[in-house]
Amino acid sequence: MTLFKTFPTRRQFLKETVITSAGLASLATGVRTSSAQQSPQAINIGSRRELFVDNTLIEKLVGGATTRLHHPVPREVALDHDEPWEGTGSGYHSVFKDGDRYRMYYKAWHIEVANNNVTTNRHPLFLCYAESDDGINWVKPKLGLHEFNGSKENNIVMVTGKVGPLNVDPGHPAVFIDENPDVPPAARYKAIVRSSKPNGLLPFQSPDGLNWTPMTDKPILSGLGAFDSQNLAFWDPTIQKYRAYWRIFTAGVTTDKEWKPGGIRAIRTATSDDLVNWGPHSDIKYVDSPHEELYTNQIKPYHRAPHILLGFPARYIDRNWSQSMENLPAHEQRKQRAAGSRRYGTAITEGLFMASRDGQTFHRWNEAFLRPGPERAESWHYGQQYIAWHLVETKPTLTGAANELSLYASESYWHGKGSAVRRYSLRLDGFVSVNGPASDGNEVITKPFVFDGSQLHVNFATSAAGSLRVEFQNVDGSPIEGFRLEDSNLHFGDSVDRILSWKNGSDVSKLAGKPIRARFELRDADLYSMKFEA
């Protein structure tokens, strides 16, 4: 696999991303050095948390060491979309924490399959809202904002229809808190929904996340995509701009007048200063991944390491009719759906994981992050395992343990009174680890880096017999006195925040600002992340 490089385009790192050891000397002496004299480049990680979700920091894996993708653990159903204004096609969830409250937004839609027909006209598309005190137990408040069947006793926050000159489709929503430090209180919450005729996206703003007004009188990014998915935008604090990611097809025509998509479903991006006026667009690329249909993208900065963008796209794959397809659950329902459109019966979706440093090139793990799981009547179908945008931190499942990450994914699409969203949990930073088996000689050696701080904190886990040791090296690979592998204390346990130490203690401040490498020895152990702190 091609190693992932460090991208200096993210504005926060313009002055700190890559430094050579000779360059550090020249900063101190004022003497310039020729390229022939310069040492290998050093990545300035400062005091930020670094995850091993790509190969940015990894120079070499030794012995049986490898990078390992981890998988969320299924928990309880967070919400059933079984109200009359919701239904079996509800989904496209947005989830975020807002102070002490967790917020969830989603499309409300109903799909009926009967007499070999698929109908979707029981009610218009709505944008609905739920909330929680802990991210685990969710309620649908009766907001009294919009009428459905003669009553406002519902949780609808946006309806399909005309808003001034705009044709609003709230059934393809993405909602977020705008973290732009200059955003006025009246625009603290933002929503991106779809426009119909003309096609494009519509940015809305709100002071409370419930009452919405449009920011434009015409669609943004019009004509630049298909938009028939959950399209999204957010404030990226690293580049101090808004980013958008939206659905395209790689071939064919997807205009207001003609809908003949071709190629595969893919993702396009652009940046903006104000969510209204957008710069040049580009299609996102992958380090080492095949061409596959990606239905959603779910990209956003990771809250514990916001310089890293994490995405959880849904992989869409049509497996066609076969003996295995006929053995999957709810075969008769599958055939009924296929009578309306074959892919409704033969397509399957699941969640993937990817990461990027520059927002355009992603390291995408080709193995599924969230598989369809055990065969049940409501599983292994098109519409399952669409991961919500985005993950949040919640209290631990096990009392006394560290907080964990909660992700939410759709299930029961097409089934019963309404689809559902299930919560899944994952350890903090627990997407990918560098893993060493229960044998000797397993190591990960980093590329040269420069740090700020006086202690090294790691997120790691071992077995009772396992261990982790660390050595600091000069750029040429020679051990640094006092920080050799044999000087390292033997660390074992399972902690999201362990301070590493050597025989002379844990203080590493004398190495701060100098290009070094780290050599981790892993025995039946996983290393998830590292961070230097004062």
FENHU-V824295 format. One record per pair of residues at least 12 apart in sequence whose C-alpha atoms are under 8 Angstrom apart, sorted by the first residue. I is the first residue (numbers start at 1). GAP is how many residues later the second one is. Records with the same first field share a line. If there is no record, write none. Layout:
I: GAP + GAP
This chain:
1: 287
2: 285 + 286
3: 52 + 53
4: 50 + 51 + 52 + 283 + 359
5: 50 + 51
6: 37 + 50 + 351
7: 350 + 351
8: 350
9: 349
10: 228 + 229 + 297 + 347 + 348
11: 227 + 228 + 229
12: 226 + 227
16: 27 + 28 + 29 + 30
17: 26 + 27 + 28
18: 23 + 24 + 25 + 26
19: 22 + 23 + 24 + 25 + 431
20: 18 + 19 + 20 + 21 + 22 + 495
21: 17 + 18 + 19 + 20 + 21 + 493 + 494
22: 15 + 16 + 17
23: 15
24: 490
39: 436
40: 408 + 435
41: 407 + 408
42: 405 + 406 + 407 + 408 + 473 + 474
43: 404 + 405 + 406 + 407
44: 405 + 406 + 407
45: 404 + 405 + 406 + 407
46: 404 + 405 + 406 + 407 + 486
47: 404 + 405 + 406 + 484 + 485 + 486
48: 257 + 483 + 484
49: 255 + 256 + 480 + 481 + 482 + 483
50: 255 + 479 + 480 + 481
51: 378 + 381 + 477 + 478 + 479
52: 15 + 380 + 381 + 382 + 476 + 477
53: 301 + 302 + 310 + 378 + 379 + 380
54: 301 + 302 + 309
57: 389 + 390
58: 386 + 387 + 388 + 389
59: 385 + 386 + 387 + 388
60: 384 + 385 + 386
61: 381 + 382 + 383 + 384
62: 379 + 380 + 381 + 382 + 383
63: 378 + 379 + 380
64: 372 + 373 + 377 + 378 + 379
65: 369 + 370 + 371 + 372 + 377 + 378 + 379 + 457
66: 368 + 369 + 370
67: 365 + 366 + 367 + 368
68: 364 + 365 + 366 + 367
69: 296 + 300 + 362 + 363 + 364
70: 299 + 360 + 361 + 362 + 363
71: 298 + 299 + 355 + 360
72: 297 + 298 + 335 + 352 + 353 + 354
73: 351 + 352 + 353
74: 348 + 349 + 350 + 351
75: 347 + 348 + 349 + 350
76: 346 + 347 + 348
77: 343 + 344 + 345 + 346
78: 58 + 59 + 60 + 330 + 342 + 343 + 344 + 345
79: 59 + 60 + 341 + 342 + 343
80: 338 + 339 + 340 + 341
81: 27 + 336 + 337 + 338 + 339
82: 335 + 336 + 337
83: 334 + 335
85: 23 + 24 + 38 + 41 + 63
86: 22 + 23 + 24 + 332
87: 21 + 22 + 23 + 24 + 330 + 331 + 332
88: 21 + 22 + 23 + 24 + 324 + 325 + 326 + 327 + 328 + 329 + 330 + 331
89: 19 + 20 + 21 + 22 + 324 + 325 + 329 + 330
90: 16 + 17 + 18 + 19 + 20 + 323 + 328 + 329 + 330
91: 15 + 16 + 17 + 295 + 319 + 328 + 329 + 330
92: 14 + 15 + 80 + 81 + 82 + 138 + 294 + 296 + 297
93: 12 + 13 + 14 + 80 + 81 + 294 + 295 + 296
94: 12 + 79 + 80 + 81 + 82 + 294 + 295 + 296
95: 293 + 294 + 295 + 296 + 297
96: 80 + 81 + 294 + 295 + 296
97: 295
98: 79
100: 33
101: 30 + 31 + 32 + 33
102: 29 + 30 + 31 + 32 + 33
103: 26 + 27 + 28 + 29
104: 25 + 26 + 27
105: 22 + 23 + 24 + 25 + 68 + 69 + 70
106: 21 + 22 + 23 + 65 + 67
107: 18 + 19 + 20 + 21 + 63 + 64 + 65 + 66
108: 17 + 18 + 19 + 20 + 63
109: 14 + 15 + 16 + 17 + 62
110: 12 + 13 + 308
111: 303
112: 302
113: 220 + 223 + 224 + 301
114: 222
115: 221
116: 220 + 221 + 222 + 223 + 224
117: 219 + 220 + 222 + 223
118: 219 + 222
124: 35 + 36
125: 34 + 35 + 44 + 45 + 46
126: 30 + 31 + 32 + 33 + 34 + 44 + 45
127: 29 + 30 + 31 + 32 + 43 + 44 + 46
128: 27 + 28 + 29 + 30
129: 12 + 26 + 27 + 28
130: 25
134: 260 + 261
135: 257 + 259 + 271
136: 258 + 287
140: 14 + 15
141: 13 + 14
142: 12 + 13
143: 12 + 13 + 14
145: 12
146: 12 + 13
157: 53 + 54 + 55
158: 12 + 54
163: 51
164: 53
165: 52 + 53
166: 29 + 51 + 52 + 53
167: 28 + 29 + 30
168: 25 + 26 + 27 + 28 + 34
169: 24 + 25 + 26 + 27
170: 23 + 24
171: 22 + 23
172: 21 + 22 + 56 + 57 + 58 + 59
173: 18 + 19 + 20 + 21 + 57 + 58 + 59
174: 17 + 18 + 19 + 56 + 57 + 58 + 59 + 215
175: 14 + 15 + 16 + 17 + 57
176: 13 + 14 + 15 + 58
177: 12 + 13
178: 12 + 56 + 57
179: 56 + 58
180: 55 + 57 + 60
185: 22
186: 19 + 20 + 21 + 22
187: 18 + 19 + 20
188: 17 + 18 + 19 + 20
189: 16 + 17 + 18 + 19 + 20
190: 13 + 14 + 15 + 16 + 19
191: 12 + 13 + 14
192: 12 + 39 + 40 + 41
193: 38
194: 33 + 37
195: 24
196: 60
197: 59
198: 21 + 24 + 58
199: 20 + 23 + 24 + 27 + 28 + 56 + 57
200: 19 + 20 + 21 + 22 + 23 + 24 + 25 + 27
201: 18 + 19 + 20 + 21 + 26 + 30
202: 12 + 13 + 14 + 16 + 17 + 18
203: 12 + 13 + 17 + 72 + 73
215: 61
216: 60
220: 56 + 57 + 58
221: 57
223: 32
224: 24
225: 21 + 22 + 23 + 24 + 29 + 43
226: 21 + 22 + 23 + 28 + 29
227: 19 + 20 + 21
228: 19
229: 17 + 18 + 66 + 67
230: 16 + 17 + 66 + 67
231: 13 + 14 + 15 + 16 + 65 + 66
232: 12 + 13 + 14 + 66
233: 12 + 42
234: 66
236: 65
237: 69
238: 68 + 69
240: 33
241: 30 + 31 + 32 + 33
242: 29 + 30 + 31 + 32 + 33
243: 26 + 27 + 28 + 29
244: 25 + 26 + 27
245: 22 + 23 + 24 + 25 + 52 + 54
246: 21 + 22 + 23 + 51
247: 18 + 19 + 20 + 21 + 48 + 49
248: 17 + 18 + 19 + 20
249: 12 + 13 + 14 + 15 + 16 + 17
250: 12 + 13 + 14 + 15 + 16
251: 12 + 13
264: 27 + 28 + 29
265: 27 + 28 + 29 + 30
266: 17 + 27 + 28 + 29
267: 16 + 17 + 27 + 30
268: 13 + 14 + 15 + 16
269: 12 + 13 + 14 + 15 + 91
270: 12
282: 78
283: 77
284: 75 + 76 + 77 + 78
285: 75 + 76 + 77
286: 75 + 76 + 77 + 78
287: 74 + 75 + 76 + 77
288: 75 + 76
289: 75 + 76 + 77
290: 76
292: 23 + 24 + 25
293: 22 + 23 + 24
294: 19 + 20 + 21 + 22
295: 18 + 19 + 20 + 21
296: 16 + 17 + 18 + 19 + 90
297: 14 + 15 + 16 + 17
298: 12 + 13 + 14 + 15 + 89 + 90 + 91 + 92
299: 12 + 13 + 14 + 90 + 91
300: 89 + 90
304: 125
307: 50
308: 47 + 48 + 49
309: 46 + 47 + 48 + 50
310: 43 + 44 + 45 + 46
311: 41 + 42 + 43 + 44
312: 39 + 40 + 41 + 42 + 75
313: 38 + 39 + 40 + 41 + 73 + 74
314: 35 + 36 + 37 + 38 + 71 + 72 + 73
315: 34 + 35 + 36 + 37
316: 31 + 32 + 33 + 34 + 66
317: 30 + 31 + 32
318: 25 + 28 + 29 + 30
319: 27 + 28 + 29
320: 23 + 26 + 27
321: 25
325: 21
328: 47 + 52
329: 46 + 47 + 48 + 49 + 50 + 51
330: 47 + 48
334: 12
344: 38
345: 36 + 37
346: 35 + 36
347: 34 + 35
348: 32 + 33 + 34 + 35 + 36
349: 23 + 31 + 32 + 33 + 34 + 35 + 36 + 37
350: 18 + 19 + 20 + 21 + 22 + 34 + 35 + 36
351: 17 + 18 + 19 + 20 + 34 + 35 + 36
352: 12 + 13 + 14 + 15 + 16 + 17 + 18
353: 12 + 15 + 16
370: 15
371: 14
372: 12 + 13
378: 33 + 34 + 35 + 37
379: 32 + 33
381: 32
382: 31
383: 27 + 28 + 30
384: 25 + 26 + 27 + 28 + 29
385: 24 + 25 + 26
386: 23 + 24
387: 20 + 21 + 22 + 23
388: 19 + 20 + 21 + 22
390: 17
391: 14 + 15 + 16 + 17
392: 13 + 14 + 15
393: 12 + 13 + 35
394: 12
402: 93 + 94
403: 24 + 25
404: 21 + 22 + 23 + 24
405: 20 + 21 + 22 + 23
406: 17 + 18 + 19 + 20
407: 16 + 17 + 18 + 19
408: 13 + 14 + 15 + 16
409: 12 + 13 + 14 + 15
410: 12
428: 68
429: 30 + 99 + 100
430: 98
431: 97
432: 96
433: 93 + 94 + 95 + 96
434: 92 + 93 + 94
435: 87 + 89 + 90 + 91 + 92
436: 85 + 86 + 87 + 88 + 89 + 90
437: 85 + 86 + 87 + 88
438: 28 + 85 + 86 + 87
439: 84 + 85
440: 83
441: 80 + 81
442: 79 + 80 + 81
443: 76 + 77 + 78 + 79
444: 75 + 76 + 77
445: 72 + 73 + 74 + 75
446: 71 + 72 + 73
447: 70 + 71
448: 27 + 67 + 68 + 69 + 70
449: 65 + 66 + 67 + 68
450: 62 + 63 + 64 + 65 + 66
451: 61 + 62 + 63 + 81
452: 57 + 60 + 61 + 80 + 81 + 82
453: 55 + 56 + 59 + 79 + 80 + 81
454: 52 + 53 + 54 + 55 + 56 + 58 + 78 + 79 + 80
455: 44 + 45 + 51 + 52 + 53 + 54 + 77 + 78 + 79
456: 43 + 44 + 50 + 52 + 74 + 75 + 76 + 77
457: 40 + 41 + 42 + 43 + 73 + 74 + 75 + 76
458: 38 + 39 + 40 + 41 + 42 + 69 + 70 + 71 + 72 + 73
459: 35 + 36 + 37 + 38 + 39 + 68 + 69 + 70 + 71
460: 33 + 34 + 35 + 36 + 37 + 38 + 65 + 66 + 67 + 68 + 69
461: 31 + 32 + 33 + 34 + 64 + 65 + 66
462: 30 + 31 + 32 + 61 + 62 + 63 + 64
463: 29 + 30 + 61 + 62
464: 28 + 29
465: 59
466: 26 + 56 + 57 + 58 + 59
467: 23 + 24 + 25 + 26 + 55 + 56 + 57 + 58
468: 22 + 23 + 24 + 52 + 53 + 54 + 55 + 57
469: 16 + 19 + 20 + 21 + 22 + 51 + 52 + 53
470: 13 + 14 + 15 + 18 + 30 + 48 + 49 + 50 + 51
471: 12 + 13 + 14 + 16 + 17 + 47 + 48 + 49
472: 12 + 13 + 44 + 45 + 46 + 47
473: 43 + 44 + 45 + 46
474: 41 + 42 + 43
475: 40 + 41 + 42
477: 40
482: 20 + 21 + 22
483: 19
487: 15 + 16 + 17
488: 13 + 14 + 15
489: 12 + 13 + 14
